[in-house]
């Protein structure tokens, strides 16, 4: 019954007597660690070998403290890498006691698999990040950068980019990256790449309108960019098309240092994020096109849309009336119109101003 209960709950248990070196594992602990009980003798080094390199030092310190009697009741969370490369999050609850008959220290622990729980937490955090990022959106340049930064924090990403169609190819319009020199070559390679609407992972995500999750982030793209991804230590890739109805408006590229498992829950979460972003962008199509007006021209038209006079706009922007007149004339020419009311109306229709 204990064995069945542990399997259902994703638990494993162990008991260690440091004085004698005896270590006992429950059957399900072997399963959690992805080890064959017929070919494995339980020992701390066997566990430490499975621990993710970034967590290995903490686990080694904890094992040493346990052996020396410096570590009593506590919990320890860490990651292990299974034989198939999958990352598993475990938490160990530890309790120490002394055998009243022999005086030997006994240390008992229960290990729980938190992987699914952490994935659900991360998916929820990603949805919250998208909602907040879209609420704070002001323009494509600022809004996309903020959205990518929030998603990166929620999903523990190394790099994120927003790809938007430009003719027969896709072009990157915003990027976020961890401040690491190792990622600089990836940034440079991304700026130089314009994948076709059906080419590479980004193009396939755009064409199909469906999220693509890959454990190997460097499987598609030009050789230089693939090399930059490998050199940066990036392993996981998530490509999220921003869709509105049957139309794909953009693609979010999310790269992680960790492998990403294409679970059904993750794909559903990414699909929801893509639809949320796509619906938002469908009302701001003017921002997705290549810029036709400068920031100053947009500012002038935005104030004009509020009913402000040329003199009032000049005072607000600390410019001369003659300069404001030139900004209006350039805006008319860029929009192929001839008067203020028409230019304001067209800029609003394109979503360039509100």
Secondary structure, DSSP 8 states (H G I E B T S, - for coil): -HHHHHHHHTEEEEEEETTTTEEEE-HHHHHHTT--TTT----HHHHHHHB-HHHHHHHHHHHHHHHHT---SEEEEEEEE-TTS-EEEEEEEEEEEE-TTT--EEEEEEEEE-HHHHHHHHHHHHHHHHHHHHHT--SHHHHHHHHHHHHHHHHT-SEEEEEEEETTEEEEEEEEE-S-HHHHHHHHHHHT---BTTSHHHHHHHHH-S-EEES-TTSSS-HHHHHHHHHTT--EEEEEEEEETTEEEEEEEEEESS-----HHHHHHHHHHHHHHHHHHHT-HHHHS---S-HHHHHHHHHHHTT--HHHHHHHHT--HHHHHHHHHHHHHHHT--SHHHHHHHHHHTTS--
